[in-house]
């Protein structure tokens, strides 16, 4: 598995409740750009519409060697592939107030397919973020002390 893009801010801004893996429908020029690592998922999100799962606002840079005719729109909606039963379950969970579906990683699996790891998330409040930072700093200090202790 080769990670192409990671949403580093997601775990800081959101509490991740569950994680899902989904395939993504891409054009040829998009696959080439993804393999080159020209992807950004920072401001993207997923939503369920008419029983289908869509990824919105994901940026895939245009492939330089593709002609204008066969190129792609960098911010177009992209369909995500999951089992219908999983999509229905997700739709029910997303109907709850305060939950959203955000991409955590885009990667290429062992079979060479582009996949997206999605997280069912609830937004953190400011005080939750401060607590996370305190806990992280404490873990760093403990690790440093253990390293010096050896």
LUMFI-933929 format. One line per 10 residues: number of its first residue (from 1); their letters; for each residue x, y, z of C-alpha. Coordinates in Angstrom, 3 decimals. Layout:
residues N
NUM> A> X,Y,Z; ...
//
This chain:
residues 150
1> XXXXXXXXXX> 0.000,0.000,0.000; 1.418,3.385,-1.053; -0.135,6.462,0.556; -0.500,9.288,-1.964; -2.238,11.989,0.110; -3.048,12.277,3.799; -5.400,14.742,5.493; -3.253,15.667,8.506; -5.671,18.266,9.869; -8.572,15.798,9.960
11> XXXXXXXXXX> -7.574,14.117,13.224; -6.919,17.525,14.794; -10.212,19.119,13.758; -12.439,16.032,14.026; -13.012,13.092,16.318; -12.938,10.047,14.015; -15.644,7.579,15.080; -15.339,4.955,12.309; -13.177,4.364,9.240; -14.241,2.974,5.861
21> XXXXXXXXXX> -12.448,2.059,2.640; -13.941,3.000,-0.711; -12.893,2.705,-4.328; -12.998,5.795,-6.499; -14.076,6.223,-10.133; -11.343,8.113,-12.023; -10.547,9.016,-15.611; -7.240,7.912,-17.156; -5.553,11.291,-16.814; -6.643,11.449,-13.162
31> XXXXXXXXXX> -5.059,8.082,-12.412; -1.794,9.288,-13.940; -1.846,12.427,-11.767; -2.655,10.395,-8.645; 0.279,8.086,-9.325; 2.502,11.189,-9.529; 1.153,12.304,-6.139; -0.571,15.475,-7.360; -3.613,15.161,-5.092; -5.070,17.274,-2.283
41> XXXXXXXXXX> -7.904,16.183,0.009; -7.602,18.974,2.589; -11.000,20.626,2.071; -12.866,17.660,0.615; -15.822,15.742,2.032; -18.159,12.935,1.022; -21.952,12.858,0.871; -24.681,10.378,0.024; -27.076,11.389,-2.762; -29.731,9.109,-4.268
51> XXXXXXXXXX> -28.134,6.006,-2.773; -24.706,6.855,-4.225; -21.601,8.092,-2.431; -19.857,11.169,-3.885; -16.542,12.812,-3.015; -16.697,16.595,-3.325; -13.933,19.197,-3.655; -10.997,16.772,-4.033; -8.235,18.337,-6.120; -6.372,16.226,-8.686
61> XXXXXXXXXX> -3.966,18.305,-10.773; -4.350,18.053,-14.557; -1.943,15.599,-16.175; 0.523,17.573,-18.310; 0.836,15.002,-21.083; -2.927,14.584,-21.571; -4.532,16.550,-24.380; -7.195,19.137,-23.631; -9.851,16.827,-25.057; -9.025,13.907,-22.744
71> XXXXXXXXXX> -8.113,15.996,-19.690; -10.251,16.442,-16.597; -11.695,19.131,-14.344; -9.453,19.223,-11.227; -12.308,19.692,-8.709; -15.099,17.627,-10.275; -17.325,15.355,-8.182; -16.033,11.802,-8.061; -18.136,8.739,-7.386; -17.037,6.469,-4.552
81> XXXXXXXXXX> -17.587,2.722,-4.720; -18.945,0.859,-1.706; -21.501,-1.882,-1.193; -25.089,-0.633,-1.258; -25.673,-1.958,2.257; -22.689,0.016,3.595; -23.882,3.185,1.835; -27.356,2.825,3.389; -25.810,2.345,6.840; -23.624,5.428,6.301
91> XXXXXXXXXX> -26.605,7.491,5.135; -28.413,6.651,8.365; -25.428,7.693,10.460; -24.895,10.899,8.476; -28.505,11.887,9.140; -27.531,12.397,12.793; -26.727,15.987,13.629; -23.044,16.890,13.697; -21.626,13.911,11.794; -19.774,14.228,8.506
101> XXXXXXXXXX> -17.768,11.976,6.209; -14.240,13.158,5.402; -11.403,11.524,3.459; -8.392,10.650,5.629; -6.070,9.127,3.007; -5.816,8.423,-0.703; -3.636,5.421,-1.493; -2.838,2.776,-4.067; -3.420,-0.739,-2.762; -1.401,-3.876,-3.528
111> XXXXXXXXXX> -3.458,-4.571,-6.675; -2.728,-1.104,-8.082; -6.194,0.346,-7.437; -6.736,3.860,-6.080; -8.641,3.766,-2.773; -9.882,6.384,-0.314; -10.014,5.891,3.457; -13.053,7.754,4.786; -13.705,8.715,8.378; -17.107,9.220,9.985
121> XXXXXXXXXX> -16.320,12.275,12.068; -17.701,14.692,14.605; -16.192,18.163,14.820; -14.087,18.950,17.886; -14.672,21.979,20.032; -11.793,24.313,20.883; -11.315,22.821,24.364; -11.164,19.287,22.876; -8.348,20.417,20.581; -6.451,21.877,23.542
131> XXXXXXXXXX> -6.804,18.601,25.444; -5.469,16.675,22.420; -2.453,18.983,22.225; -1.757,18.559,25.970; -1.949,14.770,25.685; 0.377,14.770,22.674; 2.925,16.972,24.459; 2.775,14.731,27.525; 3.430,11.632,25.374; 6.420,13.395,23.795
141> XXXXXXXXXX> 7.873,14.303,27.203; 7.450,10.743,28.486; 9.104,9.328,25.366; 12.011,11.771,25.751; 12.448,10.856,29.424; 12.426,7.150,28.612; 14.983,7.733,25.869; 17.264,9.637,28.285; 16.741,7.019,30.993; 18.266,4.216,28.889
//
